[in-house]
Every structure is written in C-alpha cells, then in structure tokens.
C-alpha cells in the first residue's frame, strides 16, 4: 500500500482515526482469533478507509484474522467500477467483485435507499459466507450512528441506535461489525483531502432521481447544532450509553414491554 496513505492513518491521524478504530475494536470486541472478515467496499471514502485501517491493524495484531475485500456491483456504470478498481490498486486490495441487479430492482420504490440497504445486506452475507467468512465489516462511522438516533426519534417515534456489532437473524453464524464506529466523518474527509484521493460519492442511478433526504436532513441539523455547542454530537452519542430506565415511561427488552407503573408502588 502507498506508504504515505498508511502513515497518514498511523501518524497524522493517529488520534482521530487510528486510535479510535483500535478503541472500538477493543471496547466492543469486534475481532477475534481466527475470524475471516469480508470488508465490504461500496467505492466510497468510508469503506476504503476501513479496508486501509484493517489491513494495517492485521500487520500488528497479536491475534490472527483474515481479510477478504468484497465489492458488490449493483449496476454501476463502467466509469464508476473503473474508479473502484483504480483505488483498489492504490490500496493494494485483491477485490472479489460480484454482480447483483439491485438498481433495477429498486427503481420503482418510493424509498429506494431503504430497500437498497436491505437487499445489499443479503447479497453481501451470501457472498461472504460463500467465501468462508464469518463476519462482514461495514464502513459506518460515528456520524452515521448519531444520525440514526435522530432519525429514529424524529421519524419513527422510537429511541434506538446503530449497534457496533450485530448477529444476523437470517444467516446463522454470521456477524456484522462496524470498526469505524467512533471515527467522525469530519476526520475521514480530512484524511481524503490530505492524501488527494478520489472516491465514489453516490453512484446510484436511482437515487439521482428519487432521493430519500431524511438522513441528509439529520446531517445538516447536527452541523447547525454543533455550531451552537461543539459537544452536541458527542452528547447525542453518549445518550445511547447513559440511558436511565428509571426515567423512561416504557421500554422493551427482548420484545417484553415494561412501563414505569409496573414498579411504581413497590
């Protein structure tokens, strides 16, 4: 891999990218001895950073794990696919590219991004299992987490976050992990500019016509709130780890509902 790119992660962005990824791996126990991890590359900045970081961690890790770099082609143009391949050469990644027909399948959906995410996950699990993987790794970062919290509150009326790891309900023995969970998007953008890299933004032929902008609304809202108080994004994230059930009217655990009245007179 390009030495400048590697050093930029371990040196220049050591505190904001390297250490935060290591912290997430340790705190949430994302990797174990003998894991075979499919690093899922969409072609964007987040997934390529993920591949770069995990590849470097693999060199220094005290336990052994295997990485396989997976690219699902949902209907990219030749130009878009060529850019992914060019970046894979820069990062020295041996890609496993396979085709799906997702863009065609979702073109008539009212919420194409939602259905694309669901379908894409299934394709990735299937291919990862075929390659002998027990985990898939996605490039979701800190901002994806807090945007999800606000999306759930504002548009679904629930309090729920995006977990750092998740066991699959439909693919026994498979697990999803998010190593960039504590890395802020702002720092990823800085890393991209520092190395003069060029990645896909949104290569979806459907989203250009029908954009589900709710997540973008949350992104813009958080940016405005941070201008008022610089720690607001951190406080949103911390709220997912500081839940006081004594102040909650009703909550569910394993589909069992509990209200504050259940123990009110005890």
C-alpha positions, 0 to 999 in steps of 0.5 A: 500500500502507498506508504504515505496513505498508511502513515497518514492513518498511523501518524497524522491521524493517529488520534482521530482515526487510528486510535479510535478504530483500535478503541472500538475494536477493543471496547466492543470486541469486534475481532477475534482469533481466527475470524475471516472478515469480508470488508465490504467496499461500496467505492466510497471514502468510508469503506476504503478507509476501513479496508486501509485501517484493517489491513494495517491493524492485521500487520500488528495484531497479536491475534490472527484474522483474515481479510477478504475485500468484497465489492458488490456491483449493483449496476454501476456504470463502467466509469464508476467500477473503473474508479473502484478498481483504480483505488483498489490498486492504490490500496493494494486490495485483491477485490472479489467483485460480484454482480447483483441487479439491485438498481433495477430492482429498486427503481420503482420504490418510493424509498429506494435507499431503504430497500437498497440497504436491505437487499445489499445486506443479503447479497453481501452475507451470501457472498461472504459466507460463500467465501468462508467468512464469518463476519462482514465489516461495514464502513459506518462511522460515528456520524452515521450512528448519531444520525440514526438516533435522530432519525429514529426519534424524529421519524419513527417515534422510537429511541434506538441506535446503530449497534457496533456489532450485530448477529444476523437473524437470517444467516446463522453464524454470521456477524456484522461489525462496524470498526469505524464506529467512533471515527467522525466523518469530519476526520475521514474527509480530512484524511481524503483531502490530505492524501488527494484521493478520489472516491465514489460519492453516490453512484446510484442511478436511482437515487439521482432521481428519487432521493430519500433526504431524511438522513441528509436532513439529520446531517445538516441539523447536527452541523447547525447544532454543533455550531451552537455547542461543539459537544452536541454530537458527542452528547447525542452519542453518549445518550445511547450509553447513559440511558436511565430506565428509571426515567423512561415511561416504557421500554422493551427488552427482548420484545417484553414491554415494561412501563414505569407503573409496573414498579411504581408502588413497590 
